[in-house]
Amino acid sequence: MSVIRSIISGSGSYLPKNIITNKDLEHKVDTSDEWIVERTGIKQRHIAADDEVTSDLAVNAAKKALHNANVTAADIDLIVVATSTADQTFPSTATTVQYKLGITRGAAFDVQAVCSGFIYALTTADNFIKAGQAKHVLVIGAEIFSRILDWEDRGTCVLFGDGAGAVVLSAENGRGDNSDQGILASKLHSDGRYNDLLYVDGGVSSTQTVGHLRMKGREVFRHAVVNLASVVKEVLEDTNMKSDDIDWIVPHQANKRILDGTARKLKVSPEKVIVTVHKHANTSAASIPLALDEAVQDGRITRGQILILEAMGGGFTWGACLLRW
């Protein structure tokens, strides 16, 4: 039986040039390099320039993804941008990306699921492709979290950074079994009861301000390990696969301890987990495509391998995607 599969035909990433190390933060808040590394694994973060907006980061990553996929901007039918730090309240950042890439056809919209945004965007794009409504989709995670941080809150300002990652998702015919290349299963979840554990204390209809990020770290950590392990098991069950079949887990890069805890719960070797959080901190919706692109470019991820992408973010939202690269 022939089916339409969504394959990742190319990836790209972009990190702003300005780097703030843990040592730099020691002069801003009451913290230390040792404390940050021990609890998070983070060593530095990239911060967007004053004249950079989220769409700029997204476009830089998108151009690399288009090049690596060997497609042109004119081939793109749909753009889905996952972001919590849009250029403007409206229109969507995706339409700005569309304009900056010189695309005047198709459609473009944003997805807002915080750190799970890229998984939500990828799943949305996959469904458009499977429905026959798009052949090539540009899926981007892009964030400038430095603009919503309280730089006097040592519990949050050390954790986040700015960046963007992108993939081109392309339609290909498959056999309908696990030997196919492309996305084989995905699961999305949310539970709004946990809003107060991770949120921004501002908004258009509530305070008419942008606000700052607020988080109860211990509670988020506890939910993250449980939810991430659970949703990974779901996509494995949907494909009749086992954890031994996984070549790589490409997780949301939030905290090294969360990555390690999830791997232990799944009984997956830490060597199978792509870790880049030490280089760019938590970049929310951008973190999975940033980690994915690095591992593709350095040769760790190769065609035919089984990957699981997974994330949890504010809302709470969480999800996973199992695919054959």
Wavefront OBJ file of the C-alpha trace (Angstrom):
o trace
v 0.000 0.000 0.000
v 1.416 3.341 -1.055
v 1.154 6.230 1.419
v 2.422 9.797 1.544
v 5.265 10.286 4.008
v 6.783 13.547 5.230
v 10.570 13.370 5.110
v 13.010 15.941 6.445
v 14.878 16.796 3.274
v 17.139 19.417 4.852
v 17.905 21.261 8.074
v 19.500 24.558 9.059
v 20.219 26.624 12.144
v 21.285 30.068 13.290
v 22.672 31.442 16.559
v 23.248 35.168 17.161
v 26.888 36.245 17.368
v 26.712 37.731 20.873
v 27.577 35.159 23.557
v 27.026 35.566 27.296
v 28.911 33.048 29.408
v 28.119 31.936 32.937
v 31.082 34.017 34.095
v 29.493 37.070 32.511
v 26.292 36.422 34.454
v 28.225 36.345 37.730
v 28.503 40.121 37.336
v 24.746 40.534 36.764
v 23.092 38.295 39.376
v 24.026 36.305 42.471
v 25.089 33.075 40.748
v 28.199 31.175 39.696
v 29.459 29.164 36.759
v 29.726 26.086 38.987
v 26.131 26.421 40.217
v 24.702 26.811 36.687
v 26.711 23.958 35.152
v 25.983 21.553 38.020
v 22.221 22.116 37.915
v 21.615 22.675 34.208
v 24.656 21.753 32.121
v 24.530 25.224 30.532
v 27.828 27.032 29.910
v 26.765 29.896 27.649
v 23.876 31.377 25.706
v 23.547 33.440 22.503
v 21.736 36.778 22.676
v 20.188 38.545 19.693
v 21.538 41.935 18.683
v 19.405 44.990 19.394
v 18.494 45.277 15.719
v 17.594 41.574 15.324
v 14.028 40.320 15.560
v 12.732 36.754 15.618
v 11.989 36.676 11.892
v 15.634 37.569 11.159
v 16.845 34.542 13.091
v 14.196 32.389 11.400
v 15.172 33.513 7.909
v 18.865 32.768 8.492
v 18.034 29.219 9.610
v 15.490 28.775 6.814
v 17.954 29.717 4.070
v 20.383 27.048 5.285
v 17.612 24.449 5.438
v 16.485 25.276 1.901
v 20.062 24.971 0.639
v 20.608 21.641 2.387
v 17.285 20.306 1.086
v 18.198 21.376 -2.452
v 14.904 23.225 -2.888
v 14.242 26.894 -3.551
v 11.991 29.317 -1.737
v 9.675 29.158 -4.752
v 9.087 25.447 -4.037
v 7.650 26.112 -0.559
v 3.879 25.681 -0.227
v 3.568 26.411 3.490
v 5.573 28.034 6.284
v 4.908 27.133 9.920
v 6.854 29.101 12.524
v 6.883 27.933 16.136
v 7.586 30.873 18.429
v 6.535 32.491 21.689
v 8.431 35.695 20.884
v 6.778 36.959 17.718
v 7.991 40.108 15.960
v 4.596 41.733 16.460
v 1.275 40.955 18.130
v 0.072 40.517 14.547
v 0.583 39.641 11.764
v 2.305 36.314 12.246
v 6.071 36.046 12.187
v 5.613 33.370 9.517
v 4.204 35.892 7.039
v 7.185 38.151 7.696
v 9.513 35.215 7.042
v 7.561 34.519 3.861
v 8.074 38.109 2.718
v 11.784 38.149 3.604
v 12.309 34.945 1.606
v 10.545 36.461 -1.404
v 7.654 33.981 -1.353
v 4.271 35.234 -2.560
v 2.356 31.954 -2.839
v 1.047 29.350 -0.454
v 0.297 30.046 3.201
v 2.129 30.944 6.397
v 1.152 30.951 10.073
v 2.593 30.720 13.585
v 2.173 27.970 16.183
v 2.452 28.807 19.889
v 3.189 25.878 22.205
v 6.264 27.359 23.931
v 9.079 24.780 24.180
v 6.916 22.119 22.494
v 6.302 24.458 19.581
v 8.570 22.734 17.081
v 6.923 19.346 17.698
v 3.494 20.954 17.285
v 4.611 22.722 14.090
v 6.205 19.581 12.654
v 3.088 17.520 13.347
v 0.890 20.201 11.791
v 3.054 20.318 8.666
v 3.047 16.513 8.460
v -0.750 16.504 8.444
v -0.859 19.084 5.638
v 1.472 16.896 3.582
v -0.446 13.683 4.283
v -3.667 15.451 3.273
v -2.092 16.334 -0.074
v -2.293 20.087 0.580
v 1.455 20.738 0.478
v 4.543 19.149 -1.048
v 7.290 21.194 0.604
v 6.816 22.836 4.013
v 9.275 25.058 5.831
v 9.041 24.352 9.574
v 10.921 26.787 11.817
v 11.459 27.169 15.543
v 12.725 30.661 16.388
v 12.950 32.539 19.672
v 14.388 35.673 21.262
v 13.712 34.747 24.879
v 16.198 37.340 26.118
v 13.457 39.940 25.525
v 11.070 38.340 28.044
v 13.572 37.504 30.783
v 13.815 39.269 34.122
v 17.574 39.723 34.250
v 17.409 40.148 38.014
v 15.769 36.734 38.529
v 18.683 34.332 38.888
v 16.331 31.350 38.791
v 15.335 31.994 35.169
v 17.716 34.402 33.441
v 20.574 31.867 33.485
v 18.493 29.225 31.699
v 17.495 30.752 28.378
v 18.988 32.023 25.129
v 18.113 33.018 21.566
v 18.326 31.076 18.313
v 16.518 29.465 15.397
v 16.412 26.131 13.638
v 14.544 25.017 10.543
v 13.736 21.971 8.455
v 12.190 21.419 5.052
v 9.520 18.739 5.200
v 8.874 17.138 1.801
v 6.286 14.693 0.510
v 7.490 11.294 -0.675
v 5.718 8.035 -1.434
v 6.187 5.256 1.095
v 5.112 1.657 1.597
v 3.185 2.337 4.773
v 5.435 0.431 7.165
v 8.327 1.198 9.506
v 10.877 0.802 6.734
v 9.669 4.090 5.223
v 11.734 7.218 5.448
v 10.021 10.141 7.160
v 7.640 10.720 10.053
v 6.203 7.422 11.283
v 4.292 8.577 14.384
v 3.635 11.675 16.465
v 1.716 12.493 19.649
v 0.708 15.850 21.125
v -0.627 16.604 24.605
v -1.552 19.582 26.764
v -2.908 20.181 30.257
v -3.815 23.755 31.151
v -4.039 23.041 34.887
v -0.313 23.717 35.151
v -0.289 27.225 33.706
v 1.123 28.769 36.880
v 4.227 26.587 36.896
v 5.673 28.118 33.722
v 4.278 31.276 32.172
v 4.850 34.916 31.219
v 3.166 37.471 33.484
v 1.941 39.716 30.672
v -0.301 39.659 27.640
v -2.348 41.739 25.221
v -5.761 41.152 26.814
v -4.614 40.862 30.430
v -1.933 43.460 31.205
v -1.291 45.088 27.820
v 2.415 44.411 28.436
v 4.925 41.840 27.206
v 5.728 40.612 30.725
v 8.504 38.391 32.047
v 8.986 34.649 32.185
v 8.152 33.038 35.546
v 8.855 29.440 36.486
v 8.687 27.029 39.417
v 11.669 24.966 38.408
v 11.366 21.933 40.687
v 7.753 21.272 39.743
v 8.488 21.699 36.039
v 11.411 19.266 36.300
v 9.242 16.611 37.945
v 6.490 16.837 35.328
v 8.968 16.999 32.450
v 10.695 13.679 33.131
v 7.395 11.823 33.591
v 5.596 13.384 30.612
v 8.510 13.085 28.197
v 9.156 9.437 28.994
v 5.433 8.699 28.664
v 4.974 10.352 25.262
v 8.110 8.670 23.871
v 6.628 5.307 24.887
v 3.421 6.257 23.068
v 5.104 6.809 19.700
v 7.124 3.618 20.167
v 3.930 1.674 20.829
v 2.227 3.237 17.792
v 5.012 1.896 15.565
v 5.513 -1.410 17.430
v 9.079 -0.372 18.177
v 11.140 -0.625 21.337
v 13.650 1.711 22.944
v 16.439 -0.496 21.551
v 15.321 0.502 18.038
v 16.116 4.175 18.688
v 19.342 5.423 17.154
v 19.046 8.965 18.500
v 16.824 10.963 20.825
v 16.820 14.642 19.880
v 15.184 16.321 22.873
v 14.204 19.837 23.744
v 17.369 21.308 25.236
v 16.057 22.616 28.538
v 18.283 21.165 31.217
v 20.917 18.429 31.149
v 19.411 16.842 34.257
v 16.026 16.511 32.508
v 17.723 14.907 29.498
v 19.568 12.440 31.727
v 16.480 11.677 33.801
v 14.345 10.983 30.738
v 17.012 8.687 29.256
v 17.199 6.709 32.511
v 13.416 6.341 32.675
v 13.383 5.042 29.088
v 16.433 2.808 29.711
v 18.204 4.485 26.784
v 21.972 4.992 26.818
v 22.968 8.644 27.389
v 25.241 8.275 24.354
v 22.096 8.112 22.199
v 20.877 11.530 23.364
v 21.875 14.590 21.331
v 22.925 17.278 23.811
v 23.641 20.887 22.823
v 22.169 22.761 25.796
v 25.666 23.631 27.070
v 26.279 25.703 23.934
v 23.080 27.751 23.685
v 20.942 27.137 26.817
v 17.167 26.716 26.521
v 16.045 28.261 23.238
v 12.450 27.043 23.596
v 10.917 26.128 20.211
v 14.295 26.535 18.508
v 16.162 23.979 20.586
v 15.174 20.729 18.850
v 15.985 21.926 15.306
v 19.235 23.483 16.600
v 20.305 20.145 18.105
v 19.077 18.207 15.077
v 20.994 20.352 12.604
v 24.223 20.143 14.588
v 24.052 16.346 14.727
v 23.247 16.139 11.014
v 26.072 18.469 10.034
v 28.684 16.710 12.173
v 27.702 13.301 10.793
v 26.199 11.682 13.877
v 22.742 11.466 12.307
v 22.747 9.586 9.012
v 20.057 8.466 6.585
v 18.085 5.408 7.639
v 18.438 5.970 11.374
v 15.471 6.103 13.763
v 15.063 9.402 15.630
v 12.705 10.514 18.362
v 12.175 14.235 18.830
v 10.499 15.201 22.118
v 9.688 18.314 24.131
v 7.656 19.760 26.979
v 6.796 23.403 27.520
v 4.520 25.872 29.229
v 0.837 25.166 29.202
v 1.771 22.423 29.930
v 2.274 21.141 26.394
v 4.317 18.119 25.387
v 4.795 15.820 22.448
v 7.045 13.487 20.504
v 7.716 12.598 16.892
v 9.284 9.334 15.708
v 10.860 9.367 12.268
v 13.319 7.594 10.036
v 15.952 10.011 8.844
l 1 2 3 4 5 6 7 8 9 10 11 12 13 14 15 16 17 18 19 20 21 22 23 24 25 26 27 28 29 30 31 32 33 34 35 36 37 38 39 40 41 42 43 44 45 46 47 48 49 50 51 52 53 54 55 56 57 58 59 60 61 62 63 64 65 66 67 68 69 70 71 72 73 74 75 76 77 78 79 80 81 82 83 84 85 86 87 88 89 90 91 92 93 94 95 96 97 98 99 100 101 102 103 104 105 106 107 108 109 110 111 112 113 114 115 116 117 118 119 120 121 122 123 124 125 126 127 128 129 130 131 132 133 134 135 136 137 138 139 140 141 142 143 144 145 146 147 148 149 150 151 152 153 154 155 156 157 158 159 160 161 162 163 164 165 166 167 168 169 170 171 172 173 174 175 176 177 178 179 180 181 182 183 184 185 186 187 188 189 190 191 192 193 194 195 196 197 198 199 200 201 202 203 204 205 206 207 208 209 210 211 212 213 214 215 216 217 218 219 220 221 222 223 224 225 226 227 228 229 230 231 232 233 234 235 236 237 238 239 240 241 242 243 244 245 246 247 248 249 250 251 252 253 254 255 256 257 258 259 260 261 262 263 264 265 266 267 268 269 270 271 272 273 274 275 276 277 278 279 280 281 282 283 284 285 286 287 288 289 290 291 292 293 294 295 296 297 298 299 300 301 302 303 304 305 306 307 308 309 310 311 312 313 314 315 316 317 318 319 320 321 322 323 324 325
